[in-house]
Amino acid sequence: MRRFLAPVLALLAVCCLSTAALADDPPAPSWNLNIPADTAVPYGATDTSIGWVTVSDVENADSYVITCKISHTDFASGADTIPLEVVIDWHIGGVFDPMYAHLSTGSDFALYDVTVPDRASKAEVFALVDAADWAAAAPGDYTATVTYTSLLFSI
């Protein structure tokens, strides 16, 4: 019985040690990405603000940068489409710099940087439609999808 009991107790001790080591892992970073929802672009509008993108409630992000990337579809109604461009005005630390006006949304933009955690960044999102594209569009109800992807990078 002792020969059987000793290996079992040793195995249990190893399992308990590895569980204790796992308990020391730091908590995972968390945050809320706040995005515009259910927005509308009036017919004929060429430059429409559709809302703001921000990050809030950042926790456990001691060595990270939180970014956002925006992608979108064109307006569509059945087989008809209207080309859509989505751009941002990036506000860093609550200040708008014209150098960051109407930036393309194809690249990531930072909303939180641990090196300056008190500097809140945000982006105003705009839908751009050329006036000629509105004029050429067939009547109908058009919809488009804007997708916001939040990314976490270690620094």
N, C-alpha and C positions, 0 to 999 in steps of 0.2 A: 504494500500500500504506500509506503514511504517513497519508493522508486517512482510511482505514478504521480504522487502528490507534489513532489519537488519540481518537476518540469512544468506542471500546470500552474503552480504558484509563480514560477519565474516568468512564464508567458503573461500572466495577469499583471505582474509588476511592470513589464515592458509596455503593455497596452496602456496602463495608467500613466506612465511617464510621457508617452507620445501625446496623449490627450491633454496633459498639463502643458506641454509645449505649444500645442495648437491654441490653447486659451490665451496665450500671450501675444497672438497676432494683433496688430493694430486694426481698429475699425476701418472699414472701407470708406472712401470719400463719397459724399452725397451732396446733391444740390437740386434746385428746381430751375428748369428752363421755362421761362414765361414767354409765350408766343401769342401773336394775334390769331384770332379764330373767327370764323364766320364773317368775313369782311366782304365788302362789295366795291366794285369799280363802276362808277356811273358811265353810261353810254357817252362816248365822245371825249371822255377825260384822258388826257395824255400823260399826266404825272400825278398819281394818287397815293397819298400815304395810307398804308393798310395796317399800321400799328408799330409797336415797339417789341424788340427782343431784349430780354434781360435775364440775369441769373440772380437767384436769391437763396437764402437758407443754406449757404455753403458750409459744410462741416467736414473735418478731417482731410482737408486738402492742403496739408502743410508743405508739399513739394510738387504742386501741380499747377497747370494752366488749363482753364476750361474754355473751349472754343465752340463756335457754332458754324455750321455750313448750311447754306440754303440752296435747294434745288426747286425747280418748278416745271409745270407743263404749260403749253400755250392754251389760250381759251379755246374751247371746243363746243360745238352744238351739232350733233349728228356728224356729218362728213365735213362741215364747215369749221375752219379755224381762224383765229385772229392771233398773230404773233404777240407774245408777251415777253417783256424783259423785267426782271426783278432786280433791284439795286438797293443798297443801304447807304445811309448817312451814319457813320460811326462816330459816336460821342465817347471820348476818353476822359474819365474823371469828371463827367458831367459837363465837359466843355466840347463844343462843336468846332472842329477845325475844317475850313473849306477844302483842305487837302484831302480829306476823307469823305467828300461829297459824292454821292451816287457811285459808290464802288460796286464793281461786279460781285455777284454772289457766288461765283465759282470757287472761291478760296475760303479757307477758314478765317474767322476773325475772333480775336480774344474777347471774352466777356469777364474773365476773372484771372488774375495773375498773382500767385502767392508772393512774388517779390514786392508787390504794391497792393496788398489786400484791401486797403481802405479806398483805393481808386476804383470806383464803380464804372464799368464801361457798359454801354448799351448801344443798340442800333435801331434807327427808324427805317422801316422797310417801305419801299415804294414800288408800285406797279406802273410800268411805262408801256404805253401803246401808241404807236404812230397814228397821227390823224388820218393819213391816207388809208391805213388798215381798217380804221373804224368806218370810213366812208365806203370802202369796198365790201364790208361784211354783209352777209345776208341776214335778214331779220331772224331772231331766235333768242333763246335763253342760253347763254354761254357760261361755262364753268371752267375753272382751272384749279390745279392742286399745287400748293406751296408746301414743301417738306422741310422741316427744320431738324438737323441732326446735331446733337451735342456730343463733343469729343473731349476726352481727358488725356492730357499729355504730362508725363513726368519731366521735371526739370532738375 
